[in-house]
């Protein structure tokens, strides 16, 4: 028997002033997208902004439905829209902002498992990392080098090759 430790490095920014301008602009777009989220059941709004290699930005927000799990998360709305609108253009980074209308979120909310897997699929397909910028209602901003970092032991297309 043996043991293996899986870990990753996370960059933490304590304020907007510490962020690069490009990241700040992406967060601003994700914040604007969050405002139009449809979250009448959870009251937890999420906005996402995807920066593509061609400098285009695609946004998304969560869309809930009374018939769970028929809704869709902001991250997948944005990533799938980017794939449909700009096929073959690599994703450079995604800013994700989340906040609750019923409580203050002092830590960033990371993408759910379905979103991690979906973003990982794009990362794997383009053969380069997709940077994640995560922000809550207030508090620090997290930056991850790659979605693979937050999805250890990911299930990828290599498992399905014949």
HELIX and SHEET records of a PDB file:
HELIX    1   1 UNK A   16  UNK A   18  5                                   3    
HELIX    2   2 UNK A   21  UNK A   35  1                                  15    
HELIX    3   3 UNK A   74  UNK A   85  1                                  12    
HELIX    4   4 UNK A  113  UNK A  126  1                                  14    
HELIX    5   5 UNK A  147  UNK A  150  5                                   4    
HELIX    6   6 UNK A  157  UNK A  160  5                                   4    
SHEET    1   A 6 UNK A  10  UNK A  13  0                                        
SHEET    2   A 6 UNK A 141  UNK A 144 -1                                        
SHEET    3   A 6 UNK A 131  UNK A 135 -1                                        
SHEET    4   A 6 UNK A  91  UNK A 100  1                                        
SHEET    5   A 6 UNK A  44  UNK A  52 -1                                        
SHEET    6   A 6 UNK A  57  UNK A  61 -1                                        
END                                                                             
